[in-house]
């Protein structure tokens, strides 16, 4: 275990508290009932008041009907229905907006993150920590390629980010009421909540756990959406790509200058060889290619800025049940 920011202040254990669990859910009809069963068992173990906020992100299967059936048995279940599919991060944001607990846990409903581990997150919160990150030590059920890409992505992002980000940490975590209130004030359209949780500061700590395979079904997070999400983290919490463009621009200038000098020398002092047209062509293509890369990076940041100026709501609720 290691702290991310600050250290916990000694606190009296809380015996009577309300725990909110925010669960984004999208087409998880095969997991929903088991997820609720395991959460209820965990809440019984904790002996606390609780609310389970399922954010239905436009599911097209029987997920919503299952949630409604379970709600009839447990009044602690609340359902937030989106008007369409808005995505995982807006779904988490909606849950945070409507959570009323003294502490809030964010948990995916596919059961890769074990609900039973919530007890350890709560224990750290009881010690006085405001943000308790769940750090993965094992990622069962995932391909070797995904594990390698995730391993390096988290470490590179942590190195170049403008805030300290713990590695191998997803959205599974607990945050205190005051941390949740700060997150609710952050309304940017391009959301990387994992980074936002670190940005708020307060007392933070990580606890390690083994991540399970999916309970059933297939991941709804396609490779394309994973790549988009990775870009959200990169462009939301780092300006390093822009600095790289500046450094490479200086390098391109040096290389092109050397090629120009070599071309002039070859013209006046041929040394028995033809002018270096091949090198000159390479320089032109290299400079032109890097200019396009720089324009693309600049376009990404401008696009993010443009999206923020629209001030559209993060999500649209159809109904609350």
Secondary structure in CASP SS format (residue, H / E / C, confidence):
PFRMAT SS
TARGET T0000
AUTHOR 0000-0000-0000
METHOD secondary structure of the structure
MODEL  1
X C 1.00
X E 1.00
X E 1.00
X E 1.00
X E 1.00
X C 1.00
X C 1.00
X C 1.00
X C 1.00
X C 1.00
X C 1.00
X C 1.00
X C 1.00
X C 1.00
X C 1.00
X C 1.00
X C 1.00
X E 1.00
X E 1.00
X E 1.00
X E 1.00
X E 1.00
X E 1.00
X E 1.00
X E 1.00
X C 1.00
X C 1.00
X C 1.00
X C 1.00
X C 1.00
X C 1.00
X H 1.00
X H 1.00
X H 1.00
X H 1.00
X H 1.00
X H 1.00
X H 1.00
X H 1.00
X H 1.00
X H 1.00
X H 1.00
X H 1.00
X H 1.00
X H 1.00
X H 1.00
X C 1.00
X C 1.00
X E 1.00
X E 1.00
X E 1.00
X E 1.00
X E 1.00
X E 1.00
X E 1.00
X E 1.00
X C 1.00
X C 1.00
X C 1.00
X C 1.00
X C 1.00
X C 1.00
X H 1.00
X H 1.00
X H 1.00
X H 1.00
X H 1.00
X H 1.00
X H 1.00
X H 1.00
X H 1.00
X H 1.00
X H 1.00
X C 1.00
X C 1.00
X C 1.00
X E 1.00
X E 1.00
X E 1.00
X E 1.00
X E 1.00
X E 1.00
X C 1.00
X C 1.00
X C 1.00
X C 1.00
X C 1.00
X H 1.00
X H 1.00
X H 1.00
X H 1.00
X H 1.00
X H 1.00
X H 1.00
X H 1.00
X H 1.00
X H 1.00
X H 1.00
X C 1.00
X C 1.00
X C 1.00
X C 1.00
X E 1.00
X E 1.00
X E 1.00
X E 1.00
X C 1.00
X C 1.00
X C 1.00
X C 1.00
X C 1.00
X C 1.00
X C 1.00
X C 1.00
X H 1.00
X H 1.00
X H 1.00
X H 1.00
X H 1.00
X H 1.00
X H 1.00
X H 1.00
X H 1.00
X H 1.00
X H 1.00
X H 1.00
X C 1.00
X C 1.00
X C 1.00
X C 1.00
X E 1.00
X E 1.00
X E 1.00
X E 1.00
X E 1.00
X E 1.00
X E 1.00
X E 1.00
X E 1.00
X C 1.00
X C 1.00
X C 1.00
X C 1.00
X H 1.00
X H 1.00
X H 1.00
X H 1.00
X H 1.00
X H 1.00
X H 1.00
X H 1.00
X H 1.00
X H 1.00
X H 1.00
X H 1.00
X H 1.00
X H 1.00
X H 1.00
X H 1.00
X H 1.00
X C 1.00
X C 1.00
X C 1.00
X C 1.00
X C 1.00
X C 1.00
X C 1.00
X C 1.00
X E 1.00
X E 1.00
X E 1.00
X E 1.00
X E 1.00
X E 1.00
X E 1.00
X E 1.00
X H 1.00
X H 1.00
X H 1.00
X H 1.00
X H 1.00
X H 1.00
X H 1.00
X H 1.00
X H 1.00
X C 1.00
X C 1.00
X C 1.00
X C 1.00
X C 1.00
X C 1.00
X C 1.00
X H 1.00
X H 1.00
X H 1.00
X H 1.00
X H 1.00
X H 1.00
X H 1.00
X C 1.00
X C 1.00
X C 1.00
X C 1.00
X E 1.00
X E 1.00
X E 1.00
X E 1.00
X E 1.00
X E 1.00
X E 1.00
X E 1.00
X C 1.00
X C 1.00
X C 1.00
X C 1.00
X C 1.00
X C 1.00
X C 1.00
X C 1.00
X C 1.00
X C 1.00
X C 1.00
X H 1.00
X H 1.00
X H 1.00
X H 1.00
X H 1.00
X H 1.00
X H 1.00
X H 1.00
X H 1.00
X H 1.00
X H 1.00
X H 1.00
X H 1.00
X H 1.00
X H 1.00
X C 1.00
X C 1.00
X H 1.00
X H 1.00
X H 1.00
X H 1.00
X H 1.00
X H 1.00
X H 1.00
X H 1.00
X H 1.00
X H 1.00
X H 1.00
X H 1.00
X H 1.00
X H 1.00
X H 1.00
X H 1.00
X H 1.00
X H 1.00
X H 1.00
X H 1.00
X H 1.00
X H 1.00
X H 1.00
X H 1.00
X H 1.00
X H 1.00
X H 1.00
X H 1.00
X H 1.00
X C 1.00
X C 1.00
X C 1.00
X C 1.00
X C 1.00
X C 1.00
X C 1.00
X C 1.00
X H 1.00
X H 1.00
X H 1.00
X H 1.00
X H 1.00
X H 1.00
X H 1.00
X H 1.00
X H 1.00
X H 1.00
X H 1.00
X H 1.00
X H 1.00
X H 1.00
X H 1.00
X H 1.00
X H 1.00
X H 1.00
X H 1.00
X H 1.00
X H 1.00
X H 1.00
X H 1.00
X H 1.00
X H 1.00
X H 1.00
X H 1.00
X H 1.00
X H 1.00
X H 1.00
X H 1.00
X H 1.00
X H 1.00
X H 1.00
X C 1.00
X C 1.00
X C 1.00
X C 1.00
X C 1.00
X C 1.00
X E 1.00
X E 1.00
X E 1.00
X E 1.00
X C 1.00
END
